Amino acid sequence: MTTLPSAVQRRDSFAQPSLEPNQSSTAMDQTHDVLSTAMTAGGWRALNRSMTACLIAVPVALAVGAPNAGAKNGDTHINAIGSTQTVDCNDSTLIVNGSGNTINAMGSCWAVTVQGGGNMIIADNVVNDITVYGFDQTVFYKSGEPIVWDRGRELGMMNRIDRIPA
């Protein structure tokens, strides 16, 4: 007869008992395998490394600080329906929310964000990004290399975002 090594015998001694015909399943829940729930030496080492990394990263992030945003305070917000306006972007972000608006943005805009439907924005220059939500939006810009993010198109809505000659 072959005997099992002591580690295997120990493992078998923690095996869960089988259920008797009239025994509830909570009896199975109360018995657990100690070896599978105990933290191994490798697990403690990984936990210590993670904690050490956090203790180093957090003070470094706080010391460096957040990067400066390119936009200025005083972003231009237009919340309207059926409005026609000419605004000076003044290197800030132009945010248009509503429907049926026609906005001429003069000067340089840090970014243009449009929400709603049926708006038309014509910008002289867009520096950072153009973000469009909604449907039937039109954003034309004359200069700049902005990142274009058409959230409406991601949902199957048609918007027009394009560069036009100055």
C-alpha positions, 0 to 999 in steps of 0.5 A: 500500500502506498502512503501519501506525502504529509502535505497531501494528507493534510490537504485531504483532511480539510476536504468538505464533507458530502451532504447527507440526504436531509442536510441543508446546503448551509452546512456546506457553506459553514465548512471551508478550505483553510488552505484556499483562504489563507494568504500565501507568502507570495500574496503578502509580498505582492501586497507589500509591493503594491502598498510601497508603490502607492506610498511613493506614487501619491506624494510624487503626484501631489508634489508635481501637481496637475498640469495647467489647462490651456484654456483661460477662465471665462469660457463662453457658454451659450444656452439658447434656442434659435439664437444667432450670435457673434462671439469672441473666443478669447482663447477660451472654450466655446460651449453651445447648448440648445438647438437651432443656434448659429454662432460665429466664433471670432478669434482663437478658441481653445476648444468648441463643445456643442450639445443639442441639435441643429446648431451651426458653429463657424470658428476662426481657429480651434486649438485643442478639440471639437466635441459634438454631442447630439444630432444634425450639428454643424461645426466648421473651423477655418484654421487649427489642428483640433482633435475632433470627437463626434459623440453623436456619430458614435450613436448613429446620429449625423453631424458635420465637422469640417475645415473650411477655407478662410 
